[in-house]
């Protein structure tokens, strides 16, 4: 049997005021030699395993999707797995606020209980709706900053994680994973810090050097495993040109970290 693939399209936008992005057909052609009549698939040759392809879901984008009158259409397009849809297979969430949140925030703690209810407004409903369309969707989560009181800066902006706060911050990340699990969402992986070498932004950010990342990873992995969670813990989460910093992060936490994350900037 054979299937006809849909015509490839590209979304073309413009800086002009009032311009609405539109989908335009894309010409697909081979600029060199024509394809052979027969393609050989070596099914026995196993290469690198791809977990999937996806995008970030921030509080702002979740809010736009969830409140849109075209919500069902948008969710179908992004997450259904038919040939007419994108079929995203991975989502990256922000733990606490990022530069694409409705406002700066972090989770409040009272009597040892951390309040994650803000995620129930839009983020969790969107992820649940996405999972209904693709139950195999992998969810990854990354913090832009620890809570202000756990940092040297006393602010969501800049600073580093206090040594005295490593255990309490690891517990916050554990509770975040558990909270989403109670809503039917498994967090497949956590990165310890988005862009850990970028601490001078005007939005939530935090420097996390290799040794502090290793300390946090060690505590967090122990908490996750003792709670019966197999969530992966990933270090670095920064640009390709910082490969030496990635190596340092892995060397410091190789006994517990599951790998490194990269930004393709």
N, C-alpha and C positions, 0 to 999 in steps of 0.2 A: 504494500500500500504506500501511498505517497501523500504528502501534505503540501499545500502551497503556503509559503510564508508571506506575511503581510508586507506591503511596500514599506521599506525603511523611511522614517520621517525624522526631521530635526526641528526642535522648537527654536524659533528665531526671535530674538528680542531686540529692543532698541532703547537708547537713552532718550529718545524723543518723548516729550510729555504726552500723556494720553495714549501711548502706543500699547497695544495688547499683543502679547506673544502669540504667534500662530504656528501651527505645525505645517511644514513644507516637505514635499517629497525629496529624498536624497538619491542622487544617481550613484549606484554601486557598480564599479567597473574594475577590471584588472588592468593596471597600467603596464604590466610586463607581459610575460608569456601567458597564454590561455591555460585554464585549469586542465589537468589530465582527465581523460574520460573515466578513469577508475581511481578511486581514492582507497588506499589501504589503511585500515584501522588495526593497529596492533594492541588488541585488548589486553594482552598479557604484560605489556610494558607500562608499569605504574609510575607515574610522575608525581608531582606535587599535588596534594589534595586541596581543592578549593572549597571552602566552607560556603561561600555564596557571594552575592553582590547586593549592595543596598545603599542606604543613605541614613543621615541623622534625622531624628525626630526630636525637635526642641519643644519647649513649652509653647513658643509662639506659633510654630508650624502645626502643632497638635491642636491648638485653639482655633486656628484658621480652618483646619480640616473639620473639626468636630462641630463648629458652628455654621459651616457652609450649607446653603440649601442644596448643594450638589454633593453632599457628603458621601452618599452611597456610590455615586459615579466615581468620585475621586478615589475612594477606598478600593473599589473594584479595579480601577485602572492601575493603581500602584501594587496591589497585593494578590489579585487573582492570577492563576497560573496558566490561563489559556493564551493562545497566540496573539490575541488582541490587547493583552495587558503587559505591563512591565514585569510582573511576577517577582518583585523584590524578595530576596531570601534572607536579608540581614537588616537589622535596625540598630542604630546607636543612640542611646538615651543619655541625657545629662543628669548627673546626680547633683541636685541643688541647681542653682541658677547658672546660666552661661551668658554670653553676649547676645543670645537670641531667646532670652526669657522676657516675660511681660514686665518684670521688675526684679531687682536684686533680692535674693532671699536665701535662707538655708533653713534646715529643719530644726524646730524647737524641741527641747527635751525637758520633760517634767517627771520627777520621781523615777528616773531611769527609763522612761518610755519616750521614744522619739516620734514626733508627729509628722507623718508623711502624707497627710490627707490632701495636700495641695496637688499631688500627682493624680488624685482621683477625679479632678475636674475635667481634664482633657487628655493628658498623656495616657493614662491607663485605659480609658475607653477606646482610644484610637488603637492602641496595641492589641487590646482584646478583639476589636473588630478586624484587625489585620490577621490575627491568628485564626479567626474563623474562616478567613479566605485562604490562608496558607498555614496549616498547623505545624509545618516544618520550619517556620520562620525562626531565625536565631536572633536573640536580643543581647546586645552588648551595652554596657553602661560605663560612663566615665565622669568623674568629678572635675569641675573647673577650679574648685576651692574647697577647703575644709571650712567648717563654721569659724567665724571671726575669732571667737574666744579660744580656739585651739591653735592660733597662729601668732607668729612673732609680730605681725603688723597690727593685730587687733582689728583687722578689717577683712572683708572678702577680697579686697584688691591687694596684690603683692604679698610679701612676706613668705615665711616657710612654716611647715608644720612643727609645732613644739615637740621636743623629745618626750615631754611629760604627757603629751596628748596622743601618742601613737596608739595606745591600747583603746582609749575611748573612741578614737576615729575609726579604728578597725571594727569596733563594735557597731558604730553607726553604719558602716558599709555592709556588715553582716545583716543588720536589721533591715536595711534597704532591700537586700536580696530576698529576705524572708517576707517582707511586706508585699513585694510583687508576686512572690510565689503564692501567697494567700489569695491573690487575685487571678490565679491561673496562669501566671507569666513566669517562665523560668529564665533567669538571667544566665546566659551561657558563659559570659566572660565579663570580668571587670578590668578596666585599666586603672592604675593607681592615681594617675593625674594627667589631665589633658595639658599638653605642651609644658612639661615640667621645667623647662629652661627659659620660660617666658613669664617674667614676673613684673613687667612694667606696663601692663595694659590698663585701660580705663574701665575695665569690666572685671568680673571675678576671675582671679588667676592666682597661682601659687607656685613658687619654686620648690622642686623636690629633687634633691641630689641623690646620687646612687645609694649612699649608705642609708639615708632615711627611707628611701624606697624599699631597700632590703629589709630594714627593721619592720616596716609596715607590712610588707608581703609575708614575712615570717609569722607575725601575729595573726594576720587576716586568714591565711591559708589554714592555720591551726583551728581557728574559730569555725571556718566554713566546713572543714572535714569533720570536726567534732559535732557539728549540727547536721551531718548527713548530706551536705550540699557539695556537688562536684563542679561548681562554678570555677572557671579558669581565672587565674590572676596574671595580668600582663603588665610589663613595665615599659618605660620610655614614652611611647605615644607622642612622638614629635617628628620633626622633619628628617628627610633622608640625609641632608648635609651634616646632621649631628650624629653620624654613625659611631664616632668614638664614644660619645655619651651613652649610646645604646649598648655598646660593648661593655662599658663600665657598669651600667645598670644590671646587665645579665651576669657579669662576673660577680657582682656583689650579692646577687639574689638567685644564683643559678640553682641552689638546692631547693628552692620553693617556687620560683616564677615559671610560668608555662611558656613564655615567649616574649617577643617585643612587638609593639604596635608602631605604625609609621603613618606620617602625613605626606601625601604626594605633592607638596608645594615646591 
